Amino acid sequence: MHHFETIDGVLHCEGISVPDIAREVGTPFYLYSAATLRHHFQVFDQAFSDLPHITAFAVKACSNLAVLSLLGREGAGADIVSGGELFRALKAGIPAGRIVFAGVGKTGHEIGEALDAGILLFSVESEAELELINQVAGERGAVAPVALRVNPDVDPKTHPYIATGLSESKFGIPTRKAVEAFKQANALPHIRVVGMHQHIGSQITEVAPFVEAVQHAADMVNTLRAAGLTIDYLDIGGGVGIPYHADTAEKPPGPGVMAEAVKPLLKALNVTVITEPGRGIAGNAGIFVTEVLRLKQSGGEKTFVIVDGAMNDLLRPSLYNAHHDVQPVVKPAASTRKVLADVVGPICESGDFLAKNRTLECPAPGDLLAVMSAGAYGFTMASNYNSRPRVAEVLVDGDRFHVVRQRENYDDLIRREEIPWA
Ligand SMILES: *Cc1c(COP(=O)(O)O)cnc(C)c1O
């Protein structure tokens, strides 16, 4: 559910008309709904309310400070994958004690920063990383709390780029090596094993892989405890899928359904459960608003709707062939003819599209289009490709909107560059 609604033919975010915002901030821009973010966070958090738990928002999904601050105030922790995300989470006021740090390539520097901040735990992905954490903690006379990430070899049945729990993926420690790895970890003087982590992938739309993975984790926790290890935290990752098609019956099981399916397994374990939802909280809480520049006819039947937003602003269609619904911000007249269209940006790449082969009411130059479900992995994947300044991010909260990231200007593009002979 979300708070983007067409009222009298005009798309609104909560109480505010999208064209009103566009008039003030220009296009393109990302638009987030505070009410939707809060609601989604609460649904995830409530789903585990009868267990000790931490709902750690996956910062990489949507890392704007205002969004992180809003979620932090609701009680969210943070699942981070870099020193930059640690910096953001702390700046946004998320307590270090609710921050978990994952990722296969943590540097010594990042590990030091996280130790100094006093995060809840490191989710460790290899023996070599353990050695490094042990060393960095030793230099500080500290002991690092860690959870080992176990790769359960479960197929999440999602896009291969976002499947992370298969044995051929780069993530986690293989199950058959896990007990040995946990024991080795615990033997290191500056490491304290406190938990276990897994995350099998993203945009998961079936319950079965989740249950299989958590069953696997539960068995592993019991095995580890039998081997004398302390497992206080079980981090079951993120990955709950969202509906990207509004007009179909597509209804992935929400966090409530997923939680009910795995809670019996978790309750028996007597652990603090950590979840790491990203897309499930932010995905449908944001849209991308772009203006139609002009139309162009292809050699064939197709119309190219050329818009001012592009793959550098929203990469998911180009990267994953991902589907985002595209809808006119102002409902066209009933007489408007329909066209078969690709919605494309100005970038010099054939892969630069926001939508392909859509039947749309033929827009006119100056019309606004809303690219739906763009709140997660939208702005965070934006780049300056083709020297395009990154767009503004706007947050609506009730009857007010706030520019929570200003549009970049040309000076921003070259800010850190230098001509050596000038
Ligand atoms: C990306 C990621 C997540 C978030 O996944 P979503 O599909 O956005 O919920 C959670 N945990 C880890 C370790 C991740 O890498």
The ligand as a Tripos MOL2 file, in Angstrom:
@<TRIPOS>MOLECULE
LIG
   15    15     1     0     0
SMALL
NO_CHARGES

@<TRIPOS>ATOM
      1 C1         20.6570   -5.5280   -0.1990 C.3       1 LIG1
      2 C2         20.6330   -6.2130    1.1190 C.ar      1 LIG1
      3 C3         19.4670   -6.2060    1.8850 C.ar      1 LIG1
      4 C4         18.1710   -5.5580    1.4390 C.3       1 LIG1
      5 O1         17.5030   -6.2890    0.4760 O.3       1 LIG1
      6 P1         16.0190   -5.8420    0.0320 P.3       1 LIG1
      7 O2         15.6870   -6.7730   -1.0520 O.co2     1 LIG1
      8 O3         16.1030   -4.4360   -0.4200 O.co2     1 LIG1
      9 O4         15.1380   -6.0140    1.2110 O.co2     1 LIG1
     10 C5         19.4980   -6.7980    3.1290 C.ar      1 LIG1
     11 N1         20.6310   -7.3950    3.5870 N.ar      1 LIG1
     12 C6         21.7750   -7.4370    2.8660 C.ar      1 LIG1
     13 C7         22.9690   -8.0800    3.4300 C.3       1 LIG1
     14 C8         21.8040   -6.8560    1.5940 C.ar      1 LIG1
     15 O5         22.9240   -6.9040    0.8840 O.3       1 LIG1
@<TRIPOS>BOND
     1     1     2 1
     2     2     3 ar
     3     2    14 ar
     4     3     4 1
     5     3    10 ar
     6     4     5 1
     7     5     6 1
     8     6     7 2
     9     6     8 1
    10     6     9 1
    11    10    11 ar
    12    11    12 ar
    13    12    13 1
    14    12    14 ar
    15    14    15 1
@<TRIPOS>SUBSTRUCTURE
     1 LIG1         1 GROUP 0 **** ****
